[in-house]
């Protein structure tokens, strides 16, 4: 059994996804080769062209052999440099001396990690933008769709599905902004043996700047061999993104329960044992990522505690958690676009669930109406006792004799209409949608008209 047999059987969220391709062993090997080629180009044009020609295809190198030989030195750059040097020497012997010249293994591996992360983050950005757009349409279309608001698992007061979708969208935009900041600042790594650039003589700073430009990465203020801010920032942003998408998944999972039935995945998964089931499979996998990425990020944050000028074990501990965090978050971002695009909304079930408790969701509204008449304490006592009777007897709160003797029937009918107790929910939706996808203050989502029974916000 070799690594070539690892095809993602235990990782259905990212198996076959663009995130898997962007973070594969082949992609990382190519990133290391690109980092080496860039270093050669900034030191000697002719040698750089030769190294680039050899390094342009990872297929020329045996990734499995590199992995096994990495055990001797602790990282795959060491055997890669040997193979790349030999391949360049076969073409132009005098150019071989420019392979890895002045660098240390961590320079190449860190730069390669950033080169691998960049396209993975770009893929996520596209998926998040699409998801935000879909959620904006959902929020606008359901601006006035009433549903139960739930706190601590219980019915609270009415809200709207539009406000819930707007909240999801806000989290997606928050994640998008965090990833964009990290993406723009992904730095090249070049410090030499102990972060002093000594091997480059008086050209160290200019070579660092040139190397960053050549790789397309940001120029760091300092070599960051033991200053792991870029890794910590990346891990934190990925954890936030996975958590934001996990919030959407968690809500879909709860609201798609058989007993609730307010939402459903448009393309849910089946069951091996129960033919009738339409499981929320995508939401399940997204939720799993939200639980896995934060612990991976904690490893990356822990690597801030790196000793000396280059650490033993701390740096090495980052590689797999970072790649898995990129894969899981990228897979979750792609799955969320499908989840939200195919989401089935059941306003009728939302309405039916509002009525489940016989008006108990509107006790707050009753209190507001009765307090000017009875005073705060008396009104609270009256509503509390009426609510307890309605709950115990399974009757409608607004038919309680103690209430019908104090308020006219038309007033009780108005107060008992959940769709007219939405507070500022529709206005909050509009406010949230004024925040555009990467363009604050723009709103391309057309709000649905208010139903006739809706009070003015």
N, C-alpha and C positions, 0 to 999 in steps of 0.2 A: 504494500500500500504506500503510495507516494503522494506528495502534495498535488500532483496532477489529478488525483482522484477526488479532490475537494471541490465539489461543484455547487455547494450551497444547500445541500439537503436539509440542514438544520437552520437555514437562514432564508426562508421564503420571502421575507420582506425585501431583501436586496438581491436575491438570486436573479440573474438575468437583467438586472436594472442598469441604467447608465452609470449609477454610482459604483456598481461592481466593476464595470469596465474601467472607469476612471481611477480606481484604486487597486487594480489587480497587480500581481507580481510583475507582469510584463510592463504595465504602466509605470511602476516604481523603478524597475530596471532602466526603462527608457529615460525616466527623470534623472537618475544618477548619471547616465551617459550624457544627457543634455547638459548637466551641471559641469561635468568634466570638459566637454567640448567648449562650453562658454569660457571656462577658465583658460583653456589653451588659446582661444581666439583673442582674448584681451592681452595676452603676453607676446604672441607672435602670429602675424597674419597667415603666413604660409603654413606653419605647423598647425595653426587652428583649423585651416581648411582640411588638412589631412586627418586630423583627429575627428573633425565633424563628419567627414565622409565615412570613417570607420564606425563612428558612434551613432549614426543616423538610424540604425535598425537594431532594436533589442534582440531580434530573432537570431542575430549572429552570435549571441552569447548564451551559454547554457545556464539558465537561472537555477536549476536544481544543483548543479555543480557549485555555483557560487554560494548557495545556501549552506551546503555541507561544508565547504571550505571556510565559511565565515566562522565556524566554531573555533578555529584556531586563534583568530585575532579578535573575535567578539563582534565583528560587523562585516557586512558584505562588500564594503568599499575596498577593503584590502585585496581580496582575490580579484575583484573587478579591475582594479588598477593594474594588476599583473597581466590579466588577459588583454586589456585594452592597450597597454604598452607593447605587448608582444605583437598585437595585430597592427598597430601603427608602424612598428619597426619593420614589419614585413613589407610595407609599402614604401616608406621613406625613413630609413634608419635614424637619420639625424633629427627627425621630428619627434621621436619617441621620448626625448628628454623633457618635452613640454607637457607630457601627460601628468597631471596631478602636481605640477611644479609649484612648490611653496605652500601647498594646502595640507590639511590634515583630514582624516577620514570624516570627522564630524562636519567639516565644511561642506563636503559633498553630500553627505546623508541628510543634513538639515536642509540644505538648499533643495535637495530632491523631494523631501517631504513637503516643502512649500510649493514646489512645482507640481506635485501631485494634488495637493489640496486646492490649488487655484481652479482648475477645471471642475473639480467636484463641487466647489462652492458656486461656480457659475451655473451649474446644472440646478442646484438647489434654488438659486435666485430666480431662475426661470419658472420653476415649479411653484414657488411661493407667490410670485406675481400672478400666475394663472389662478391659483387658489384664492388669492385676495380678490381678484376680479369676479370669480364665481360667487364668493361669499357676499360681495357687494350687491350683486344682482339678487341673491336670496334675501338679503336684509331689506333692500328696497321693496321687493315684491311682497314681503311679509311684514311690512312696517306696522300694520294694524292687526295682524293675525294673533288673537289672544291665545294664551296658553298658561298653564299653571306655573307660577314661580315656585321654586322649591328651595327650602333652606333646611340643612341638617336632615335631608331625605324626605321632609314632609312638605305638604302644600303650605305656601306662605300667602302671597298676594298674586294677582294676575300680572303677567308680563306679556311680551310679544315674542314670537319666534324671530321677528326681524331684529329685535334688540339682542337676542342670543347670537344670531348670525353676525351681527355687527361686532359683538364682543369677540367672536372667533377671529373675525377679520382684523381687529385691532391687534390681537396677539400675533397673527401672521405677519402683519406689517412691522411689529416690534422685532420679530425674529429676522425679518428681511433686512432691517436697518442694522442690526447687530452683525449679521453675517457680512453685509456690505462694508462696514467699517473694518472688520478683520481682513476681508479680501483685499481691500485697498492697501493694507499695511503689511501684507505677507513679505518678510524680508529675505534677502539673500544672506547666506552665511559665509564669511571668509575672515578667518583670524589667524590661520597658521597654527603651529604646534601648541601655543599657549595663549592665543588671543592677542599677540603683539604685532602680527604681520611682519615679523623680523626678516623672514626669508625674502621679502620683496624689497628690502633696502629702503631707500627714501621714496619709493613709488607705492608704498603700502596704501595710503589713503586714496590716491588716484586709481589704483587697481581695484580697490573695494568699490568705488563709485562706478567704474567701468564694468565690473563684473555684475553689479546689480542691474545696470542698464541692459547688459547682454542677456541676462536671464529673464528680464521682464519683471523682476521682483523689486521691492522697495529697498532703498539703501538704508541699512541700519546705522544708528548713531555709533554703536559699538559692536564688536563681535559679541554674539550672545550665546557662546558655548555654555555658560553657567547662568546666564540672565534669561530665564525661560519665559519671559513675558509673551512672546508670540505664541508659544505652545499653550500657555495658560489661557490667553485670550481666545484662541481658537477653540479649545476645549469648552470654555464657559459659554461661548456663543452657540456651539453645537448642542450643548446640554439645554440651553434655553429654547432653542428651536425645536428640539425633540419634545420638550415639555409643553411648548405651546401647541404643537400638533397633537400631543397626547391629550390635552384638554378637550380638543374637538372630538377626538376618538372616545374619550370617557363619556361625554354628553351623548354622543350617538349610541353608545352601548347601552346606557341607561334608558334613553328614550325609545330604543327599538325593542325593549323587552316586550314579550307577548302581552303582559298585563297593561303596559303603557301604550305602545303602538303608535306613538306620535311621529316617529321617523322610521325609515327602513333604508338599507343599502339597496341601490338599484340593481346591483349585480352581486348579491350575497353568495356565500359559499354553502355547500350542502354538507350532509353528515354521512359518514360511512355506515351508520347503523339506523338512522331515522330519515326516511325519504321525504318527510314533510318539512324538514327544517330548511330555513333560509338564513344561515348564520351571518352575522356582521363580521365577516372574515377580515376585511381590510381594516376596520376600526380595531379589531383585536390585535393585528400585527403592529399597527401604529402605536397602540397602547403599550405593547411589549417593548418597542424601541424607547418610549418615554421612560420606561423603568430601567433600561440598560445603559443609556448614554450618560446620565449623571454620575453613576459610579465610575465609568470610564474617564469622565472628565476629572473626577477626584484624583485619579492617578496622575493625570497631566498637571493638575494644580500642585500635587505633592512634589512634582519634579522641580518646583521653584527652589526647594531646599537642596541645592546642588553645591557640593564642596569644591574648593580649590579653583583652578582655572579650567579644568575639564573633569567631569565627574565619572565615577565608576558605578555603573548600574543604574543611576538615576536617569541619565539620558537614554540608556538602552530600554528602560521600562516604558518609555513613551511610545515606541513604534507601533506595536500592535493595538494598544488602546486607541491611539489616534486614528489609525486606519479603520478600525471597527466603528468608531464614533462617526467617521465620515460616511461609511457604508450605511449604517443604521439610520442616520439622520437623512442622508440622501434618499434611501429607500422609503422612509416615512414621508418625505416631501413629495415624492412621486406618487405614493399611494394616496396621499391626502387630496391631490388634484382629482384623482378618479373618484374617491369617496364623495367629495363635495359636488362634483359635476353630476354624479349619478344619484345623489341623495333624493329620496322620496319623502315628501312632507305630507302629513295627514292632518290638515286643519280640523276636520270633523272629529278626529280622536282628541285633539287638543281641546276642542269645545266640550266634548263629552267628559273629559277628565276635569275640566273646570267645574262641572256640575256634580262631580262624585260626592262631594262633602256637603251638598245641600246648602250652599251659600256661606259656609264657614270661612272661606277664603276672604270674605268681605267684612269681617268683624271690624277691621280697622276703619273701613268706610262708615260703618254704623256708628262707631264711637265718635268720629268727626261730626256726624250729623246730630247726634244726641247731646254732646257735651254742652253746646250753648243753651239747650233746653233744661238739662238736668244737673249740670255741673260735672266735672271730670270724674269724681269718685262714684257718684250715683250712676252715671252713664256706664262706667266700666263694670260696675257690679251688675247692672241690668243685662248688658251684652254678654258678660261672662256666664251668668246663670242661664240665659237663653241659649247660648252656644252649647253648654253642657247638656241641656235638655234635648236639643236637636241631635247632638252626637249620640246620646244614650238611646233615644227613641228612633233614630234614623229618619227624622223628619226634616222639612225645609226650615232653615233658620228664619226666613222672612215670613213664615206663617205662624211664628210663635205668638200666642195670645198677648203676652206682655209687650210685644212690639206692635202688633196690629191695633192695639188700643191707644197707642201713642203717636203713631205715624199713619198718614193716609195711604191707601192702597197704591195710588200712583207714585207716591214717594218711595214706598217699599219696592215697587217694581223697578224704579229707576236705580235705587241703591243696590238692588240684587242683580243688575246686569253687569257681569264681569267685564264685558267688552267696553264699558264706559268707566272703568276704573283702571286705566293704564298709566295714570300719572303722566310723566314726561317721556315715556318710552318712545313714542314716535319721533319726538323732537330729538331725543338722544341718538336715535338711528340716523337722522339727518346730520346731526353734528359729527357722528363717527364717520359717515360717508364723505364728509367734506375733506377728510384726510385721504389723499390719493395714494396710489401705488407708486411710491417714490417721488411723488409730486404733491407736496402738501398744499392743501387748499383747493384741489380739483375734485370734482365729483361728476362722474359720467354715468351714475346709476339713477335711473328715473324712479322716483318713489311712487308706489301704488296709491290711488286716491283713497281717502278715508271713507269708511262705511258711514252711512247716514246716522247710525246710532252712536258714533264716536263723539265724545265730548271734544270741544276744541282744546288743543294742547296749551 
